[in-house]
Amino acid sequence: MRRLNSEVVDQILQLRRSGRTYKSIASALGITLATAFRYTHPGVRERKRKELRLEILAHYGRGRLACVRCGEARLPCLSLDHIGGGGRAHKRALRRRGNGLYALLKCQGFPEGYQTLCMNCQFIKRSENHEYCGIEVVKYGNTK
């Protein structure tokens, strides 16, 4: 997605203040409807992203917006976990991450194989299951 120069953004805002709809602004300036909507309705995309994230985390948190292992409920700590591991490879194959993955899961009807974990529990699970994302693990200690 390329950014519009400040002159075009100013034109969009000026036309919006004059009462024009985003559709008429798009046709007048030769920009896409999505671009015109983004600049005439600030905050809508961010709100929808947050709502989708909450919905996904609550669903995979067994109906609660919390970690299924420890109960941590602070939203910045929560994330989606692939139960069987391999989340990094899965996201790379789909070419989706974050809300793109959340939208895909919702469209697929919330498939099994995911859970809501806090980041501490994510790292503990990764350590317990020896999931190291393709990184060679160096063991410290006595090498005799």
C-alpha positions in Angstrom: 0.0 0.0 0.0 1.6 3.3 -1.0 1.0 6.4 1.0 -0.7 9.4 -0.6 1.2 12.7 -0.7 0.1 15.4 1.7 -1.6 17.5 -1.0 -4.0 14.7 -2.0 -4.7 14.0 1.7 -5.5 17.7 2.2 -7.8 17.5 -0.9 -9.6 14.5 0.6 -10.2 16.2 3.9 -11.3 19.4 2.3 -13.9 17.6 0.2 -15.0 15.6 3.2 -15.5 18.8 5.2 -17.6 20.1 2.4 -20.0 17.2 2.7 -18.9 14.9 -0.1 -19.1 11.1 0.4 -16.0 8.9 0.2 -17.4 7.5 -3.1 -17.6 10.9 -4.7 -14.2 11.8 -3.4 -12.7 8.7 -4.9 -14.1 9.4 -8.3 -13.2 13.1 -8.2 -9.6 12.4 -7.2 -9.1 9.2 -9.1 -8.3 7.1 -6.1 -9.7 3.7 -5.0 -12.8 3.5 -2.8 -10.7 1.8 -0.1 -8.2 4.7 0.0 -10.9 7.3 0.1 -12.7 5.4 2.9 -9.5 5.1 4.9 -8.9 8.8 4.9 -12.5 9.9 5.4 -13.2 7.4 8.3 -10.2 7.4 10.5 -10.1 4.8 13.2 -12.6 2.4 11.7 -10.0 -0.1 10.5 -8.2 0.0 13.9 -11.4 -0.6 15.8 -12.4 -3.5 13.5 -8.9 -5.0 14.0 -9.2 -4.8 17.8 -12.7 -6.3 17.7 -11.5 -9.2 15.6 -8.5 -9.9 17.8 -10.8 -9.9 20.9 -13.2 -12.3 19.3 -10.5 -14.7 18.2 -8.7 -14.7 21.6 -12.0 -15.1 23.5 -13.1 -18.0 21.3 -9.7 -19.9 21.6 -9.6 -18.9 25.3 -12.6 -21.3 25.9 -15.0 -18.4 26.1 -12.8 -16.2 28.3 -10.4 -13.5 27.3 -7.6 -15.1 29.2 -4.7 -17.5 29.0 -6.0 -21.1 29.1 -3.0 -22.2 31.2 -2.5 -19.6 33.9 -5.6 -17.3 33.5 -3.6 -14.1 32.7 -6.2 -11.7 31.4 -4.2 -8.6 30.4 -4.8 -8.1 26.7 -1.2 -7.0 25.7 0.1 -10.3 27.2 -2.3 -12.6 25.2 -1.6 -14.3 21.9 -2.8 -17.1 19.7 -0.9 -20.4 19.9 -0.8 -23.4 17.5 -1.4 -26.3 19.9 0.7 -28.7 17.9 3.5 -26.3 17.3 4.7 -25.2 13.9 2.9 -21.8 14.0 5.8 -19.9 12.4 5.9 -22.3 9.4 2.1 -22.3 9.1 1.9 -18.4 9.0 4.7 -18.3 6.5 3.0 -20.8 4.2 -0.3 -18.8 4.5 1.6 -15.5 4.1 -0.6 -14.2 6.8 0.1 -13.0 10.3 -1.7 -11.0 13.0 -5.2 -9.9 11.9 -4.8 -11.6 8.5 -4.6 -15.0 10.3 -7.4 -14.0 12.7 -9.7 -13.1 9.7 -8.8 -16.4 8.0 -9.7 -18.4 11.2 -13.0 -16.6 11.5 -13.9 -17.3 7.8 -13.0 -21.0 8.3 -15.4 -21.2 11.2 -12.8 -21.3 14.0 -11.0 -24.5 13.3 -9.5 -26.6 16.1 -5.8 -26.6 16.8 -5.4 -23.2 18.4 -5.5 -21.8 22.0 -5.1 -18.4 23.7 -1.9 -18.3 25.8 0.0 -15.4 27.4 3.5 -14.9 26.2 5.0 -16.5 29.4 3.1 -19.7 28.8 4.0 -19.5 25.1 7.7 -19.5 25.9 7.3 -22.2 28.6 5.4 -24.4 26.2 8.0 -23.8 23.5 10.8 -24.8 25.9 8.9 -27.9 27.2 8.2 -29.1 23.7 11.6 -28.2 22.3 10.1 -25.9 19.7 13.0 -23.7 18.8 11.9 -22.2 15.4 14.8 -23.7 13.5 17.4 -22.1 15.8 20.2 -24.3 16.9 20.1 -24.7 20.7 23.4 -24.3 22.6 23.5 -26.0 25.9 25.6 -24.4 28.7 27.2 -26.1 31.6 29.5 -29.0 32.0 30.7 -30.4 28.6 32.8 -33.3 30.0 
